[in-house]
Amino acid sequence: MSLSDAQPRPTPEIEAFIAGLPKAELHVHHVGSASPAIVAELARRHPGRVPTDPAALAEYFTFTDFAHFVDLYLSVVDIVKTPEDIHTLTYGIAEELARQKVRYVELTCTPLTNVNAGVPIEAFVEAVEDVRVAAERDLDLVMRWIWDIPGELGLEGGIATTDLALKHGPASLIALGLGGPEIGVPRPQFEDCFNRARAAGLHSIPHAGETTGPQTIWDALTILGAERIGHGTSAVQDERLLAHLAEHRIPVEVSPTSNIATRAVATFAEHPLRRLVEAGVPVSINSDDPPMFSTDLNTEYGVAAALLDLDQAGLAHLARAAVDHSFAPAEVKSRLYDEIRTYEAAQA
């Protein structure tokens, strides 16, 4: 099949290389990473709209557009109601990431939705921190947190999320994010939230330019102080913006299959990944909400390999780029660079 009508796949040799390649994941959502088995388990705990049969979830997660995706995403949010649910979800994510040889992850959580569902923020932090410690000890996975403002809750949600982060965020919280819908959720309204977070030492990592145009990315950069851009697919519509991202080395977190599934990009043939790379924009490859899009990080590396015509060296370079663009501690970066280099040499 052509790139326009199917997810591109690399050769079996490249797939095998990707499977063993040590990696960092920078753009992946907490609830959006729940496997079908975990979603089904949570749905059984809290019966309602979401199917309790894992086999039925593929059909359930068939989106007509981005708004429909957000609606279905929030239906899964609604079945994460207790600290036990949060622990189950988070540890399952850690296991799946470790299976794919992910050694470092910046996991985007939206604690306000759990707090609004009745989970005390202290219990939320205890649950995810317990998993973080266990993952590093047992799974060789270092986890850090991005706390996301749910855009659908507007400025009120932004203020509440920032307050939670500044009052209750653990030392492993590294950044404030901004997700959810972009249309009807202008970025400038969150300026004070990001100013407060940055003053407290948190990084700024908002989504921008996924379902809206380049101006949303400019707003994220100039008003919110964005240090990385989540999705950013519309950047290719603005040559000045591409030049700015390249000159200032501001990375774009690219999730190809997500962009197709949510209709942010029409086809793989039209995906802007190659254009971003050719313009000199730093990029990382990520999975976003993998089970909801029937993908995972290894698959996304395969898509990137096909779209960019990458060989093993190119894939190793892509893996190092994700480490470069991360906010991992220096010793973690150094260890991961060494792992990638050792693995690449062993496969040569």
C-alpha positions, 0 to 999 in steps of 0.5 A, a space after each residue: 500500500 502507499 503511504 497515503 492509505 496505510 501506516 507505513 512499515 519498515 523492513 523486518 530487519 529495521 523492526 528488529 533493530 527498533 525493538 531492541 533500541 534503548 529509547 526515551 519517550 517525551 510525549 505520552 499521556 497517562 490515561 491515554 496509555 492505558 492498555 485494552 486490558 487495563 481499560 477493561 479492568 477499570 471499566 468493570 470496576 466502574 461500569 458505564 459507557 466504556 466497554 468491559 471487553 478488551 476486544 470491543 475497545 478497538 471499535 470504541 476508539 474509532 474517531 471521526 475527528 479530534 473532538 470525537 477523540 477528546 470525548 472518548 478520551 474523557 470517557 476513559 478519564 471518568 473510570 479512573 476514580 480511586 488511588 488504586 485505579 491510578 496505581 493500576 494504570 500507572 504501573 501497567 504503563 511502566 511495564 509496557 514502556 519497559 517492554 519496548 526498551 524505553 529507559 526514560 519517560 516524561 509521562 503527561 498526567 492530568 491530576 486535576 481530573 482525578 482530583 475533580 473525581 474525588 481523589 485527594 491530590 496527596 493520594 494521587 502523588 503517593 500512587 504515581 510516586 510509588 510506581 516511579 520508585 518501583 519502575 526504576 528499581 524493577 523495570 530499569 525505567 526512569 519516570 518523570 512527570 509533566 502535569 497537564 492543564 486540561 484545556 477543555 476546563 479553560 483558565 479555571 482549570 489552568 489556575 487549579 492545575 498550577 496551584 496543585 503543581 506548586 503546592 503538591 508537586 513532587 521533586 520528580 515533577 519537571 514541567 507544566 503542560 497544556 493539552 486537550 482541545 486547541 480550537 476555542 482554547 486560546 493559549 494566551 489566557 494561560 500566560 500567568 499559569 506558565 509564568 508562575 510555573 516557570 518561576 518555580 523552576 518547572 519547564 513549559 511544554 504545551 501542546 500547540 499547532 495540532 488542530 489549529 494554525 501556526 499562530 497557536 505555536 507562536 503564542 506558545 513560544 512567545 507568551 507561554 515560554 514553550 521549551 518544546 512544542 507538543 505536536 506542532 504539525 502546522 508549523 510547516 505552514 509558516 516558513 518564518 516559524 520553521 526558521 525560528 524553531 530551527 535557529 533556537 533549537 526548540 524541539 517538536 514532539 511528533 506523533 505520526 499515527 496520532 496525527 492521522 487518527 485524530 485527522 490533524 493530518 489527512 494521510 501519512 503521505 502528507 505528514 509534515 515530519 520530513 518537512 520539519 527535519 529538512 528545515 532543521 527543526 529538532 524532533 523527537 518521535 513519540 506515541 501520544 495515546 498509543 492503545 487508543 491509536 493501535 500503536 506504540 513507540 516501537 511502531 512510531 519509530 518504524 513509521 518514522 523510519 519509513 517516512 524519513 528513509 532511515 537506516 540503523 544509524 538514522 534510528 540511533 540518531 533519532 533515539 539520541 535526539 529524544 534524550 537530547 530534548 529531554 529534561 532527564 538528569 545528566 547521569 540518566 542522559 549519559 547512561 542512555 547515550 552509552 546504552 544506545 551507542 553500545 546497542 548500535 555497535 553490537 548490531 553493526 
